[in-house]
Amino acid sequence: MSLSLLRDPSALEAYARDVSGLRTVPEAVARPESAADVQELLRMAAMDGACVTAAGAQTSTTGASVAERGWLLSTRAMARIIDIDPVARIARVEPGVLIGDLQRACAPHGLFFAPDPTSEEECTVGGAIACNASGPRTLRYGPTRAHVRALTAFLADASEFTARRPGVEKNTVGYQLAHDPVDWFVGSEGTLGIVTMAELSLLPLPPRVLGLGVPFPDEPRALAFIVAARQSDAVHPRCLEYFDADAFGIVRTAMDDAAWAPRAGAMVYLEDAGDDEPPLDAWLALAERCDANAGEVRAFDGEHALREARRMRHAAPAAMHERAAPFLPQGGRRMSTDWAVRYPLAAQALAEARRISTAHGVAPAVTYGHLGNGHPHQNFIARNPDEVKKIEGALAETLRAIIAMGGTVAAEHGIGKVKSKWLGLQVGVHQLAVMRALKREFDPEGRLAPGNIL
């Protein structure tokens, strides 16, 4: 094996940013092609006392996939789908596999991987495991955690660690937090070990999926529709995605369809899927009761149309990323929230978040996301470091309000480096102590992903 470290400045610069807009140039970059390469790299790092931060496609919005110091380990060359067992409904994959590639490999077997970040053509399985990623279908299927059956990782001392979920339905042995070590790694953002193989649960593809884009005159009626859909016995959504007026404008541009509900104040995209025909009439009746722009509802039926709907959903974050790009050299960046509350409180939480932003003199955010889970993304564009600081002040106050409502500061993108300053708003001293104890057990010298989470 001949694993080498890249130190050429141009190569290092290519790995200096992720989607968060943070820029930190690593001291070196490694591109292992196998688990043996990862183990050898960690041995080298241990000898040199170097820190190692793992990264996939660097789509993190929290700075988790840039190296605060030391070496960056790119897993992109470890992109094998080792095997798919259609009978057991499992796939074994390396961490650099793109989720989109995994979906295409599973489809001929009539299967799919349920977590569905809209960046699936850019998001790796390893990255999804690292931050417990989700996506629009989280409403029905939950985030990545529940779909990881087993994994292999290498720890900071280069030792191998394997974990598999227990098959029993009942277990009373010791503290609950020690029952399932798989859960230690899902969402750990590379701070405990480098995952080199994951065994994933797959689900049967539903025979029918219907997507609907439902415009509304304003946000209150759109959010009322989402609550009504969650509480209805007549419909069973697998996603309920919200777009405010600005985000809906981005959607229309992406679809080259300026004529679609141009005066709408909001739009909800939903999907219903199952063995039977999706209840279109029930959805339209519910939309009408919530004062939707009934004549402007769009249906997305069939594989091609649903792919277009997925492209539509991804247009919002992609456009905000593009809007921020000109300000990166001046120290600006896109800043997005990831908070969540119980879904009936979403309208109250959004109103409070907007009030706080206005009080801080911050321009209104473009808002979209998983309101079916009470989880919106508010996207701000900071043009310079002063605006970054102003927006951070507004976000800190917003997150305190969200915590007061029983919410969370991070619902799907993890903590990374961007949100670590806010971890203490939600996590108590005993929880932090347990997290630090686990970190010390697996990485006593703190050399894995420094700056992430803790």
C-alpha positions as CSV (number, residue, x, y, z in Angstrom):
1,M,0.0,0.0,0.0
2,S,1.3,3.5,-0.9
3,L,-0.9,6.0,0.8
4,S,0.4,9.5,0.3
5,L,-0.5,12.9,1.7
6,L,-1.3,15.8,-0.7
7,R,0.4,19.0,0.4
8,D,0.3,21.0,-2.8
9,P,-1.4,24.4,-2.0
10,S,-3.9,24.1,-5.0
11,A,-4.9,20.6,-3.8
12,L,-5.4,21.8,-0.2
13,E,-7.5,24.7,-1.4
14,A,-9.9,22.4,-3.2
15,Y,-10.8,20.9,0.2
16,A,-10.8,24.1,2.2
17,R,-14.6,24.8,2.1
18,D,-17.9,23.0,2.5
19,V,-21.4,24.2,1.9
20,S,-21.4,26.2,5.2
21,G,-19.1,28.7,3.6
22,L,-16.4,28.3,6.3
23,R,-12.9,28.2,4.9
24,T,-10.1,26.4,6.7
25,V,-7.1,25.1,4.7
26,P,-6.0,21.6,5.9
27,E,-2.4,20.9,6.5
28,A,-2.6,17.8,4.2
29,V,-5.2,15.8,2.4
30,A,-5.5,12.0,2.2
31,R,-7.6,10.1,-0.3
32,P,-7.7,6.5,0.9
33,E,-9.2,3.8,-1.4
34,S,-9.8,1.1,1.2
35,A,-10.3,0.4,4.9
36,A,-6.7,-0.7,5.1
37,D,-5.7,2.8,3.8
38,V,-7.8,4.5,6.5
39,Q,-6.1,2.3,9.1
40,E,-2.7,3.1,7.8
41,L,-3.5,6.8,7.7
42,L,-4.6,6.8,11.3
43,R,-1.4,5.0,12.3
44,M,0.6,7.8,10.5
45,A,-1.5,10.5,12.3
46,A,-1.0,8.8,15.7
47,M,2.8,8.8,15.2
48,D,2.8,12.4,14.1
49,G,0.2,13.6,16.6
50,A,-1.9,14.9,13.8
51,C,-5.6,15.6,13.8
52,V,-7.8,13.9,11.2
53,T,-11.2,15.2,10.0
54,A,-13.2,12.9,7.7
55,A,-15.2,14.3,4.8
56,G,-17.3,12.9,2.0
57,A,-18.6,15.3,-0.6
58,Q,-18.3,18.3,1.8
59,T,-22.0,19.2,1.6
60,S,-22.1,20.0,5.4
61,T,-24.0,23.2,6.2
62,T,-22.3,23.3,9.6
63,G,-18.6,23.2,8.8
64,A,-18.3,19.6,9.9
65,S,-16.5,18.6,6.8
66,V,-13.6,21.1,6.8
67,A,-10.5,20.5,8.9
68,E,-10.1,23.1,11.7
69,R,-6.5,21.8,12.0
70,G,-4.5,18.8,10.8
71,W,-5.3,16.5,7.9
72,L,-8.5,16.1,5.9
73,L,-9.4,12.5,5.0
74,S,-11.6,12.4,1.9
75,T,-13.6,9.2,1.6
76,R,-14.8,9.8,-2.0
77,A,-12.5,7.1,-3.4
78,M,-14.2,4.6,-1.1
79,A,-17.4,4.4,-3.2
80,R,-18.1,0.6,-3.6
81,I,-21.5,-0.8,-3.2
82,I,-20.2,-4.1,-1.8
83,D,-23.5,-6.0,-2.2
84,I,-27.3,-5.8,-2.1
85,D,-29.3,-8.6,-0.6
86,P,-32.8,-8.2,-2.0
87,V,-34.2,-11.0,0.2
88,A,-32.9,-9.6,3.5
89,R,-33.4,-6.1,2.2
90,I,-29.9,-4.9,3.1
91,A,-27.1,-3.1,1.3
92,R,-23.4,-3.1,2.4
93,V,-21.6,0.0,1.2
94,E,-18.4,2.0,1.7
95,P,-18.8,5.6,3.0
96,G,-18.0,7.4,-0.2
97,V,-21.1,6.0,-2.1
98,L,-23.4,8.8,-3.2
99,I,-27.0,8.2,-2.0
100,G,-28.3,8.8,-5.5
101,D,-26.0,6.0,-6.8
102,L,-27.3,3.7,-4.0
103,Q,-30.9,4.5,-4.9
104,R,-30.2,3.6,-8.6
105,A,-28.6,0.3,-7.6
106,C,-31.5,-0.6,-5.3
107,A,-34.3,0.3,-7.8
108,P,-33.9,-2.8,-10.0
109,H,-34.5,-5.0,-6.9
110,G,-37.7,-3.0,-6.1
111,L,-36.0,-1.4,-3.1
112,F,-34.9,2.0,-1.8
113,F,-32.9,3.6,1.0
114,A,-35.4,5.7,2.9
115,P,-33.3,8.7,4.0
116,D,-33.5,11.1,1.1
117,P,-31.5,14.4,1.5
118,T,-32.4,16.5,-1.6
119,S,-28.6,16.7,-2.2
120,E,-28.6,12.9,-2.9
121,E,-26.4,13.4,-6.0
122,E,-23.8,15.2,-3.9
123,C,-24.3,13.6,-0.5
124,T,-22.4,10.4,0.6
125,V,-23.6,7.6,2.8
126,G,-20.8,8.4,5.2
127,G,-21.9,12.0,5.5
128,A,-25.5,10.9,6.0
129,I,-24.4,8.7,8.9
130,A,-22.1,11.3,10.3
131,C,-24.9,13.9,10.8
132,N,-27.9,11.5,10.9
133,A,-29.2,13.1,7.7
134,S,-32.8,13.0,6.7
135,G,-34.9,14.8,4.0
136,P,-38.4,15.3,2.8
137,R,-39.5,11.7,3.4
138,T,-38.4,11.8,7.1
139,L,-42.0,12.5,8.0
140,R,-42.8,8.8,7.3
141,Y,-39.5,7.0,7.5
142,G,-37.4,8.9,10.0
143,P,-33.8,10.0,9.6
144,T,-30.7,7.9,8.8
145,R,-30.2,6.4,12.3
146,A,-33.0,3.9,12.1
147,H,-31.8,2.5,8.8
148,V,-28.2,1.7,9.8
149,R,-28.0,-1.9,10.9
150,A,-24.3,-2.3,11.4
151,L,-21.0,-0.5,10.8
152,T,-17.3,-0.8,10.9
153,A,-15.1,2.1,11.9
154,F,-11.5,2.8,12.8
155,L,-10.7,4.7,15.9
156,A,-8.1,7.4,16.5
157,D,-5.5,4.7,17.6
158,A,-6.1,2.8,14.3
159,S,-7.9,0.0,16.0
160,E,-11.0,-1.5,14.3
161,F,-14.4,-1.2,15.9
162,T,-17.5,-3.0,14.7
163,A,-21.1,-2.6,15.9
164,R,-24.3,-4.3,15.0
165,R,-27.8,-3.6,16.3
166,P,-29.1,-6.3,18.7
167,G,-31.7,-8.5,17.2
168,V,-33.7,-9.0,20.5
169,E,-36.9,-7.1,21.2
170,K,-36.2,-6.7,24.9
171,N,-33.0,-5.9,26.8
172,T,-32.4,-4.9,30.4
173,V,-28.6,-5.3,30.6
174,G,-27.1,-2.1,32.0
175,Y,-27.6,1.5,31.1
176,Q,-29.8,2.0,28.0
177,L,-27.2,4.2,26.4
178,A,-24.8,1.3,26.2
179,H,-27.3,-1.1,24.6
180,D,-26.6,-0.2,21.0
181,P,-23.2,1.1,20.0
182,V,-24.3,1.8,16.4
183,D,-26.1,4.8,17.8
184,W,-22.9,6.2,19.2
185,F,-21.6,6.7,15.7
186,V,-24.7,7.8,13.8
187,G,-24.7,11.6,14.3
188,S,-21.2,11.7,15.8
189,E,-19.8,13.8,12.9
190,G,-16.5,11.9,12.7
191,T,-15.5,12.7,16.3
192,L,-15.4,9.0,17.5
193,G,-14.1,7.1,14.5
194,I,-13.9,6.9,10.7
195,V,-16.7,4.7,9.3
196,T,-15.4,2.4,6.5
197,M,-18.4,0.2,5.9
198,A,-22.1,0.4,6.7
199,E,-24.9,-2.2,6.5
200,L,-28.1,-0.4,5.6
201,S,-31.8,-1.5,5.8
202,L,-33.8,-1.1,2.6
203,L,-37.5,-0.8,2.0
204,P,-39.8,-1.9,-0.8
205,L,-40.5,0.7,-3.4
206,P,-44.2,1.8,-3.0
207,P,-46.3,0.8,-6.0
208,R,-47.8,4.3,-6.4
209,V,-46.5,7.7,-5.3
210,L,-48.4,10.9,-5.9
211,G,-46.9,14.3,-5.5
212,L,-48.9,17.6,-5.2
213,G,-47.8,21.2,-5.2
214,V,-50.5,23.1,-3.4
215,P,-50.3,27.0,-3.5
216,F,-51.9,29.1,-0.8
217,P,-52.7,32.8,-0.5
218,D,-50.5,33.2,2.6
219,E,-48.4,31.4,5.2
220,P,-51.0,30.9,7.9
221,R,-53.3,28.9,5.6
222,A,-50.4,26.8,4.3
223,L,-49.3,26.0,7.8
224,A,-52.9,25.2,8.9
225,F,-53.1,22.8,6.0
226,I,-49.9,21.0,7.2
227,V,-51.3,20.6,10.7
228,A,-54.6,19.3,9.2
229,A,-52.8,16.8,7.0
230,R,-50.9,15.5,10.0
231,Q,-54.1,15.0,12.0
232,S,-56.2,13.6,9.2
233,D,-57.3,9.9,9.0
234,A,-58.1,10.3,5.3
235,V,-54.6,11.1,4.0
236,H,-51.2,9.6,4.9
237,P,-48.4,11.9,3.7
238,R,-44.8,10.7,3.5
239,C,-43.6,14.3,3.2
240,L,-45.0,17.8,3.8
241,E,-42.6,20.4,2.5
242,Y,-43.2,24.2,3.0
243,F,-42.0,27.1,0.7
244,D,-42.6,30.7,1.6
245,A,-43.3,33.2,-1.1
246,D,-39.6,33.8,-1.8
247,A,-38.7,30.1,-1.9
248,F,-41.7,29.4,-4.1
249,G,-40.4,32.1,-6.5
250,I,-37.1,30.2,-6.6
251,V,-39.1,27.0,-7.5
252,R,-41.0,28.7,-10.3
253,T,-37.7,30.0,-11.8
254,A,-36.1,26.5,-11.5
255,M,-39.1,25.0,-13.3
256,D,-39.2,27.8,-15.9
257,D,-42.9,28.2,-15.0
258,A,-43.5,31.8,-14.1
259,A,-47.3,31.3,-14.6
260,W,-47.7,28.9,-11.8
261,A,-49.6,30.7,-9.0
262,P,-47.6,33.9,-9.3
263,R,-49.6,35.7,-6.5
264,A,-49.4,32.8,-4.0
265,G,-48.0,33.6,-0.6
266,A,-46.8,30.1,0.1
267,M,-46.8,26.6,-1.3
268,V,-46.8,23.1,0.2
269,Y,-45.4,20.1,-1.6
270,L,-46.6,16.7,-0.4
271,E,-46.3,13.1,-1.4
272,D,-48.6,10.2,-0.6
273,A,-47.5,6.7,-1.2
274,G,-48.7,3.2,-0.6
275,D,-50.0,-0.1,-2.0
276,D,-53.4,1.5,-2.9
277,E,-54.2,4.4,-5.2
278,P,-53.2,7.6,-3.3
279,P,-56.4,9.5,-2.1
280,L,-56.3,12.4,-4.6
281,D,-59.9,13.4,-3.8
282,A,-59.2,13.5,-0.1
283,W,-56.2,15.7,-0.6
284,L,-58.0,18.1,-2.8
285,A,-60.9,18.3,-0.3
286,L,-58.5,19.0,2.5
287,A,-56.7,21.7,0.4
288,E,-60.1,23.4,-0.4
289,R,-61.1,23.4,3.3
290,C,-57.8,25.2,4.1
291,D,-58.5,27.8,1.4
292,A,-55.7,26.7,-1.0
293,N,-55.5,28.2,-4.5
294,A,-57.4,25.1,-5.7
295,G,-57.3,25.9,-9.4
296,E,-53.5,26.1,-9.3
297,V,-52.7,22.7,-7.6
298,R,-50.1,20.8,-9.6
299,A,-49.9,17.0,-9.6
300,F,-46.6,15.1,-10.0
301,D,-47.5,11.5,-11.0
302,G,-45.0,9.0,-12.4
303,E,-41.3,8.6,-12.1
304,H,-40.3,11.4,-14.4
305,A,-42.6,13.9,-12.8
306,L,-41.5,12.9,-9.3
307,R,-37.9,13.5,-10.3
308,E,-38.9,17.0,-11.5
309,A,-40.5,17.6,-8.1
310,R,-37.3,16.5,-6.4
311,R,-35.3,18.9,-8.5
312,M,-37.9,21.6,-7.6
313,R,-37.3,20.9,-3.9
314,H,-33.5,21.1,-4.2
315,A,-33.7,24.4,-6.1
316,A,-34.3,26.4,-2.9
317,P,-31.0,25.5,-1.1
318,A,-29.1,25.4,-4.3
319,A,-30.2,28.9,-5.2
320,M,-29.3,30.2,-1.8
321,H,-25.9,28.7,-2.0
322,E,-25.4,30.5,-5.4
323,R,-26.6,33.8,-3.9
324,A,-24.0,33.6,-1.2
325,A,-21.1,32.7,-3.4
326,P,-20.1,36.3,-4.4
327,F,-19.7,37.2,-0.8
328,L,-17.4,34.4,0.3
329,P,-14.2,36.3,-0.5
330,Q,-15.3,39.2,1.7
331,G,-16.0,36.9,4.7
332,G,-19.8,36.6,4.0
333,R,-21.7,33.3,3.6
334,R,-25.1,31.7,3.5
335,M,-26.4,31.1,7.0
336,S,-29.2,28.6,7.6
337,T,-31.2,27.5,10.6
338,D,-31.9,23.9,11.5
339,W,-34.2,24.3,14.5
340,A,-37.4,22.4,15.0
341,V,-40.4,22.5,17.3
342,R,-43.5,20.2,17.6
343,Y,-45.4,20.7,14.3
344,P,-48.5,22.4,15.8
345,L,-46.1,25.2,17.1
346,A,-44.4,25.9,13.8
347,A,-46.5,28.9,13.0
348,Q,-45.9,30.5,16.4
349,A,-42.1,29.7,16.1
350,L,-41.8,31.1,12.6
351,A,-43.6,34.3,13.7
352,E,-41.3,34.7,16.7
353,A,-38.1,34.0,14.6
354,R,-39.2,36.7,12.1
355,R,-39.9,39.2,14.9
356,I,-36.4,38.6,16.3
357,S,-34.7,39.0,13.0
358,T,-36.5,42.3,12.3
359,A,-35.5,43.5,15.8
360,H,-31.9,42.8,15.0
361,G,-32.0,44.6,11.7
362,V,-31.6,41.4,9.7
363,A,-33.1,41.1,6.2
364,P,-35.9,38.6,6.0
365,A,-34.9,35.0,5.5
366,V,-36.0,32.7,2.7
367,T,-37.8,30.0,4.4
368,Y,-38.6,26.4,3.3
369,G,-38.3,22.9,4.5
370,H,-39.8,20.1,6.5
371,L,-42.7,21.8,8.3
372,G,-44.5,18.5,8.5
373,N,-42.0,17.8,11.2
374,G,-42.1,21.4,12.6
375,H,-38.7,21.9,11.0
376,P,-38.1,24.8,8.7
377,H,-34.9,26.1,7.1
378,Q,-34.4,29.9,7.4
379,N,-31.7,31.0,4.9
380,F,-29.9,34.3,5.4
381,I,-27.2,35.8,3.2
382,A,-24.4,37.6,5.1
383,R,-22.4,39.8,2.8
384,N,-19.5,40.4,5.2
385,P,-18.3,39.5,8.7
386,D,-20.3,42.3,10.3
387,E,-23.5,40.8,8.8
388,V,-22.4,37.4,10.0
389,K,-22.2,38.7,13.5
390,K,-25.5,40.5,13.3
391,I,-27.3,37.3,12.0
392,E,-25.6,35.2,14.7
393,G,-27.0,37.5,17.3
394,A,-30.5,37.0,15.9
395,L,-30.1,33.3,15.6
396,A,-28.9,33.0,19.2
397,E,-32.0,34.8,20.5
398,T,-34.2,32.7,18.1
399,L,-32.8,29.5,19.4
400,R,-33.4,30.5,23.0
401,A,-37.0,31.0,22.1
402,I,-37.1,27.7,20.3
403,I,-35.7,25.9,23.3
404,A,-38.3,27.6,25.5
405,M,-41.0,26.0,23.2
406,G,-39.5,22.6,23.8
407,G,-37.6,22.5,20.4
408,T,-34.1,21.7,19.2
409,V,-31.3,23.8,17.9
410,A,-30.4,21.2,15.2
411,A,-32.9,18.8,13.6
412,E,-31.0,17.2,10.7
413,H,-27.7,18.8,9.8
414,G,-25.9,18.2,13.0
415,I,-23.8,20.6,15.1
416,G,-20.5,20.8,13.3
417,K,-18.4,23.9,14.0
418,V,-21.0,26.5,13.2
419,K,-23.5,25.4,15.9
420,S,-21.2,24.2,18.6
421,K,-21.5,27.5,20.4
422,W,-25.2,26.8,20.8
423,L,-25.0,23.2,22.0
424,G,-25.2,24.4,25.7
425,L,-28.5,26.0,25.1
426,Q,-30.1,22.6,24.9
427,V,-27.8,20.0,26.4
428,G,-27.4,20.0,30.2
429,V,-24.2,19.6,32.2
430,H,-24.7,15.9,32.8
431,Q,-25.4,15.2,29.1
432,L,-22.3,17.1,28.1
433,A,-20.3,15.1,30.6
434,V,-21.5,11.8,29.2
435,M,-20.7,13.0,25.7
436,R,-17.2,14.1,26.7
437,A,-16.7,10.7,28.5
438,L,-17.5,8.8,25.3
439,K,-15.2,11.1,23.3
440,R,-12.4,10.4,25.7
441,E,-13.0,6.7,25.5
442,F,-12.7,6.6,21.7
443,D,-10.4,9.5,21.1
444,P,-8.5,10.4,24.3
445,E,-6.2,12.9,22.6
446,G,-9.0,14.7,20.8
447,R,-7.5,14.1,17.3
448,L,-10.6,13.2,15.4
449,A,-12.7,16.1,13.8
450,P,-11.5,18.8,16.2
451,G,-14.1,21.6,16.5
452,N,-17.1,19.4,15.7
453,I,-19.8,19.2,18.3
454,L,-17.7,19.7,21.4
